[in-house]
Amino acid sequence: MSGTVRNGTADRSARTPDNDVAAAALLRTSTAVRERSRRLLERARDGRSPWFTVHDDALGVAADIVVETTRGRYPDGTIPFHSRWRHFEAGGVDRLGALRDALPSTNSPDHTRALIDVVLVSVLLDAGAGPEWSYREESSGLVLTRSEGLGVASWQAFTAGLFSDDAAQPLRVDAAGLRAVTIESLGGAFQVSPTNPLTGLAGRVELLRRLGDVLADEPTVFGPDGRPGRLFDHLTADGRGTVTAAEILGAVLTHLGPIWPSDNRIGSVPLGDCWPHRAVTGPGLTAGWIPFHKLSQWLTYSLLEPFLWSGVEVTGLDELTGLPEYRNGGLFLDTGVLTLRDEDWADVEWEVGDQIVIEWRALTVALLDEIAGLVRERLGTDAATMPLACILEGGTWAAGRVLATRLRNGLPPLSIRSTGTVF
C-alpha cells in the first residue's frame, strides 16, 4: 500500500513534501506506537477485531508465568535491561571483557563508539534465524541458535574486522566496510551452508549495505568514515551529560530510518516498520498507519548501556514501548489472553504486512504495558525500580520463549515469512 492511498482512495489534495515529512515525524515516535496500539486493543476488547478475541481474565495467569520466569532467571532480583548485550553473554563467556581489553581506555570516546558500532550492527542482524540454523563458536566450542547464535556470530564477525574498511583498525564499523559485505562474506561469517540455512540472509546483507550508504551520506552525524558509533558524539555534543531514551530513539529513527527496505512510505518518505491498518485513525496523512519500529526500539534498548557505561545519564526509559515480536506476542496467545477467531489461521504462513500480523503486534505492545503493572505488583516493586526494559528481560520475552519451546519446539504460534528485517 502506498502512502499516497488512504482509506482506499487517492489523497492528493493535502499532499506536499513538507506535509509528508511532518506526517512521518509523527509516526517516528514511541508515543504513536503506544497510542495507536492501545486503540486496536480497545477495539479488540469491544469485540470488533476480525482476528482476535481478548480474555482479560487470563492476564493474571500470564503475569504469574512472567513472575515465575523472572524469579528463576534472576533470583537475586537484580534484572538487567532487555538488550543485545544479554545475547553477547551467551554461555557465560565474558566477551565484553575481552573486547574492552583490546580497545582504548574506557574514558575514551572511541571506546564507546566501538561498543555502539558492534551492538548496532548486531541488532540489525537480529531478525529471526529460522529453526535449522546454528552457530559454533570456535573459541568456546559452544553451539548456539536463534538470537544468541546470531548475537555471538555477529560479535565474532565484528572482532574479525568484517565490517571495517581499515585492516589496521578491525574493531570498528564504517561505511566502506559495510558496503563491501556480500552474501558470501556474511554467510561465511555466520557459517551458512546448504545444511545450515539462515533465514533472510540476502535481506540482512541488503540492510547492512544500505546502512553503509546512509552512514556515508551523513558525515555531519557519522563522521568522515561513516561510523555508527558517532551517534554518541551527536547526542552528547557540547558535553551533555544526560540524554533521554526518546532522544536516542529519535536519532535512530531520523538518521537510520532510510535503511529499511520497505515499500511503506508517505510520499517519498520511508516509514520503515510502520504498516497500513484500515482501523487506525489519525490526523492528516498519518491516518491508516500504525508504527512499531521494533528493531529501532530494540537497538535503542541496546544502546542504553554503552551510554550509561560512558557516564552519561539516560532518563525516561519507559517512554519506549514493549517489543512487538513473536516471543512477546506468543506469550499472550499461549496463555489465552488472546485467541484466534479461527484456529486454522495458526496453520497459515502469513506475510509481515498482513492485517492479522499487524494487529497481533499492536495488541502485544498494548498488553505488555498492562502485564508490566501486574508483574510489578506481584514482585512488590514499581516502574522506577523495574522499568519496562527489565520486565521484558525478566520477563515477558523469556516466558514467551519457554512456552514456545514447551508447546511447539520453539516455533511461534503464528507462522510469518521472514524478510530478515522485521522479526
C-alpha positions in Angstrom: 0.0 0.0 0.0 1.5 3.3 -1.0 1.4 6.3 1.3 -0.5 8.2 -1.4 -3.5 6.0 -0.8 -5.5 6.4 2.3 -8.8 4.7 3.2 -8.9 3.2 -0.3 -8.8 6.5 -2.2 -6.0 8.7 -3.5 -5.3 11.6 -1.1 -3.5 14.2 -3.2 -5.1 17.5 -2.3 -3.4 17.9 1.1 -0.1 16.4 -0.1 3.2 18.5 -0.1 6.7 17.3 0.6 6.6 19.2 3.9 3.4 17.5 4.9 4.9 14.1 4.1 7.9 14.8 6.3 5.7 16.1 9.1 3.4 13.1 9.0 6.4 10.7 9.0 7.9 12.5 12.0 4.6 12.0 14.0 4.8 8.3 13.2 8.5 8.1 14.2 7.8 8.3 17.9 7.2 5.7 20.7 4.1 7.8 21.6 2.5 7.0 18.3 3.4 3.3 18.7 1.8 3.2 22.2 -1.3 5.2 21.5 -2.3 3.5 18.2 -1.6 0.0 19.6 -3.8 0.9 22.5 -6.7 1.9 20.2 -6.5 -1.5 18.5 -6.6 -3.3 21.9 -9.7 -1.3 22.9 -11.3 -2.2 19.6 -10.5 -5.9 20.1 -11.9 -5.7 23.7 -15.1 -4.4 22.2 -15.3 -7.5 20.0 -14.6 -5.6 16.8 -11.4 -7.3 15.8 -11.9 -9.8 13.0 -8.9 -11.7 14.0 -8.6 -11.9 17.8 -10.6 -12.2 21.0 -9.2 -10.7 24.2 -9.7 -12.6 27.5 -8.7 -10.3 30.3 -9.2 -13.0 33.0 -6.1 -14.7 31.6 -3.8 -11.7 32.1 -3.2 -12.8 35.8 -2.1 -16.2 34.6 0.3 -14.7 32.1 1.6 -12.4 34.8 2.2 -15.3 37.1 4.2 -17.1 34.5 6.3 -14.0 33.8 7.0 -13.6 37.6 7.9 -17.3 37.9 10.3 -17.0 34.9 11.8 -13.7 36.2 12.5 -15.2 39.7 14.0 -18.3 38.1 16.3 -16.2 35.8 17.2 -13.5 38.3 16.7 -14.9 41.9 18.6 -12.0 43.5 16.1 -9.5 42.0 18.8 -7.7 40.0 17.4 -7.6 36.5 19.4 -6.0 33.6 17.8 -4.3 30.7 16.5 -6.4 27.8 19.1 -5.7 25.2 21.5 -7.3 22.7 24.2 -7.4 25.4 22.4 -10.3 27.1 22.9 -12.4 23.9 26.6 -11.4 23.9 26.8 -13.1 27.3 25.6 -16.4 26.0 27.2 -19.4 27.7 28.6 -17.3 30.5 31.5 -16.2 28.3 32.9 -12.7 29.1 33.2 -11.5 25.5 32.7 -7.8 26.5 35.7 -8.0 28.9 37.9 -9.4 26.2 36.8 -6.6 23.8 37.3 -3.9 26.4 40.9 -5.1 26.9 41.6 -4.6 23.2 40.0 -1.2 23.0 41.2 2.3 24.1 40.6 3.1 27.8 37.0 3.3 29.0 37.4 7.1 29.3 38.0 7.4 25.6 35.1 8.3 23.3 36.4 5.8 20.8 35.8 3.0 23.4 32.1 3.9 23.5 32.0 4.3 19.7 33.3 0.8 19.2 30.6 -0.6 21.6 27.9 1.2 19.7 29.4 0.0 16.4 29.2 -3.7 17.4 25.8 -3.6 19.1 24.2 -1.5 16.3 25.2 -3.9 13.6 24.4 -6.9 15.7 20.9 -5.7 16.3 20.3 -5.1 12.6 21.3 -8.7 12.1 18.9 -10.0 14.8 15.9 -10.9 12.7 14.7 -14.5 13.0 17.3 -17.1 12.2 14.9 -19.9 11.3 14.7 -23.3 13.0 17.5 -25.0 11.2 20.4 -22.6 11.7 23.1 -22.8 14.4 26.5 -21.3 15.1 29.5 -22.9 16.6 31.8 -20.5 18.4 35.4 -21.8 17.8 36.9 -20.3 20.9 34.4 -21.7 23.4 33.1 -24.7 21.5 29.5 -23.5 22.2 26.8 -24.3 19.6 24.2 -21.6 19.7 20.9 -21.0 17.9 18.4 -18.2 17.3 19.1 -14.8 19.0 22.1 -16.0 21.0 23.6 -17.6 17.9 23.1 -14.5 15.8 24.4 -12.3 18.6 27.6 -14.3 19.0 28.1 -14.8 15.3 27.8 -11.0 14.7 30.2 -10.4 17.6 32.8 -12.6 16.2 32.4 -11.1 12.7 32.9 -7.7 14.2 36.1 -8.7 16.2 37.4 -10.3 13.0 37.1 -7.0 11.2 34.3 -7.9 8.7 32.7 -4.5 9.0 35.8 -2.3 9.0 37.5 -1.0 5.8 40.7 -0.4 7.8 42.8 -3.5 8.3 44.8 -1.7 11.0 41.6 -0.9 12.9 39.4 -4.0 12.8 37.4 -3.2 15.9 35.1 -0.8 14.3 32.2 -0.4 11.8 32.5 2.0 8.9 30.5 2.8 5.8 33.0 1.4 3.3 33.3 -1.9 5.3 29.5 -2.3 5.3 29.2 -1.6 1.6 31.8 -4.4 1.0 29.7 -7.0 2.8 28.4 -9.7 0.4 26.2 -12.8 0.8 29.3 -14.9 0.6 31.2 -12.9 3.3 28.3 -12.7 5.7 27.3 -16.2 5.0 30.8 -17.4 5.7 30.9 -15.5 9.0 27.6 -17.0 10.0 28.6 -20.5 8.9 25.7 -20.7 6.4 25.6 -23.8 4.2 23.0 -25.9 2.4 22.7 -27.9 5.6 22.8 -24.8 7.9 20.5 -22.3 6.2 19.9 -18.9 7.7 16.5 -17.3 7.0 16.7 -13.9 5.2 20.5 -13.9 4.6 20.1 -11.7 1.4 17.9 -9.3 3.3 20.4 -8.9 6.0 23.2 -8.2 3.5 21.0 -5.6 1.8 20.3 -4.0 5.1 24.0 -3.7 6.0 24.8 -2.2 2.6 22.0 0.3 2.9 23.3 1.2 6.3 26.7 1.9 4.8 25.1 4.2 2.2 23.2 6.1 5.0 26.3 6.5 7.2 28.3 7.8 4.2 25.5 10.3 3.3 25.5 12.0 6.7 29.1 12.9 7.6 27.9 15.6 10.0 26.4 12.9 12.2 28.5 9.8 11.5 31.9 11.5 10.7 34.0 11.2 7.6 34.4 7.4 7.8 30.6 6.8 8.5 30.8 5.2 11.9 27.6 4.2 13.7 29.3 4.9 17.0 29.4 8.6 16.1 25.7 8.7 17.3 27.3 9.0 20.7 29.1 12.2 19.8 26.0 13.5 18.1 23.8 13.0 21.2 26.4 14.2 23.7 27.6 17.3 21.8 28.7 20.2 23.9 29.4 17.9 26.9 25.8 16.9 27.6 25.8 14.5 30.5 22.1 13.5 30.2 20.0 12.2 27.3 16.5 10.8 27.2 15.6 7.4 25.8 13.3 9.2 23.4 16.2 11.3 22.1 18.2 8.1 21.3 15.2 6.5 19.6 14.6 9.8 17.7 18.1 9.9 16.4 18.0 6.2 15.4 14.7 6.7 13.5 15.7 10.0 11.9 19.2 9.2 10.8 18.9 5.4 10.2 15.3 5.3 9.0 16.2 5.2 5.3 18.0 1.8 5.7 14.7 -0.1 6.0 13.8 -1.8 2.7 10.1 -1.2 3.0 7.5 0.0 0.5 5.7 1.7 3.3 6.0 5.4 2.6 4.2 8.6 2.8 5.1 10.2 -0.5 8.8 9.8 -0.9 9.5 9.5 2.9 10.2 5.9 4.0 8.4 4.8 7.2 10.2 1.6 8.0 8.5 -0.7 10.4 5.2 1.1 10.1 2.2 -0.6 8.5 -1.2 0.3 7.0 -4.2 -0.9 9.0 -7.7 0.0 8.0 -9.0 0.6 11.6 -6.3 3.0 12.7 -7.3 6.7 12.8 -5.1 9.7 13.0 -4.6 13.3 11.8 -4.0 14.0 8.1 -1.6 11.8 6.3 -1.0 9.6 9.4 -4.5 8.1 9.2 -4.4 4.4 8.5 -0.8 3.8 9.7 0.4 2.1 12.8 4.2 2.3 13.6 6.1 -0.3 15.6 9.8 0.4 14.9 10.7 -2.9 16.6 14.3 -3.2 15.6 14.9 0.5 16.1 13.5 0.3 19.7 15.4 -2.9 20.3 18.5 -1.0 19.1 17.6 1.9 21.5 17.3 -0.5 24.4 20.7 -2.0 23.4 22.3 1.5 23.2 21.3 2.4 26.8 24.2 0.5 28.4 27.0 2.0 26.3 25.7 5.5 27.1 25.5 4.6 30.8 28.9 2.9 30.9 30.4 6.1 29.5 29.0 8.1 32.4 26.0 9.6 30.5 22.7 9.5 32.4 19.8 8.2 30.4 16.3 9.2 31.6 12.7 8.4 30.5 13.3 4.7 30.0 9.6 3.9 30.0 8.9 6.2 27.1 10.0 3.3 24.9 7.4 0.6 24.3 7.4 -3.2 24.6 8.8 -5.0 21.5 6.2 -6.5 19.2 7.9 -9.7 18.2 6.8 -13.3 18.3 8.1 -14.2 21.7 6.3 -11.4 23.5 3.3 -11.9 21.2 3.4 -15.6 21.7 3.1 -15.2 25.5 -0.4 -13.7 25.1 -1.6 -16.3 22.6 -0.1 -19.3 24.5 -1.6 -18.1 27.8 -5.0 -17.5 26.3 -5.0 -13.7 26.8 -5.6 -13.7 23.0 -7.3 -16.3 21.0 -7.7 -16.6 17.2 -11.2 -16.3 15.9 -10.3 -19.2 13.6 -7.9 -21.8 14.9 -7.0 -22.8 11.3 -5.1 -19.5 10.9 -2.3 -20.9 13.1 -1.5 -23.2 10.1 -1.2 -20.4 7.6 2.1 -18.8 6.7 1.5 -15.0 6.9 3.3 -12.0 5.5 4.6 -9.3 7.8 2.2 -6.8 6.2 -0.9 -8.9 6.6 -3.6 -7.4 8.8 -3.6 -10.3 11.3 0.2 -9.9 11.9 -0.1 -6.1 12.2 -2.9 -6.4 14.7 -1.1 -9.1 16.7 1.9 -6.9 17.1 -0.3 -3.9 18.1 -2.1 -5.9 20.8 1.2 -7.2 22.0 2.5 -3.7 22.6 -0.6 -2.6 24.5 -0.8 -5.8 26.6 2.9 -5.5 27.6 2.1 -2.2 29.3 -0.7 -3.9 31.2 1.1 -7.0 32.2 4.1 -4.9 33.4 1.8 -3.4 36.1 0.7 -6.8 37.2 4.2 -8.1 37.3 5.4 -5.2 39.4 2.5 -5.7 41.9 3.4 -9.3 42.3 7.1 -8.5 42.8 6.4 -5.6 45.2 8.2 -3.0 43.1 7.4 0.0 40.9 8.3 1.4 37.4 11.2 3.4 38.8 12.9 0.3 40.2 11.7 -2.1 37.4 11.2 -0.2 34.1 9.7 -1.9 31.1 13.2 -2.8 29.9 13.6 -5.1 32.9 10.1 -6.5 32.6 10.9 -7.6 29.1 14.2 -9.2 30.1 12.9 -10.9 33.2 10.4 -11.5 31.9 7.9 -11.5 29.0 10.4 -12.3 26.3 11.9 -15.3 28.2 8.4 -16.6 29.3 7.3 -16.5 25.7 10.3 -18.4 24.6 9.7 -21.0 27.4 6.1 -21.5 26.3 7.1 -21.8 22.6 9.7 -24.4 23.4 7.3 -26.4 25.5 4.4 -26.2 23.0 6.0 -26.1 19.6 9.7 -26.8 19.8 10.4 -23.1 19.9 8.3 -22.1 16.9 6.0 -19.1 17.2 2.2 -19.6 17.4 1.7 -17.8 14.1 4.0 -18.6 11.2 5.3 -15.5 9.5 7.5 -15.4 6.4 10.7 -13.6 7.5 12.4 -10.9 5.3 15.3 -10.7 7.7 14.4 -7.1 8.5 11.4 -7.1 10.9 11.4 -10.2 13.2 
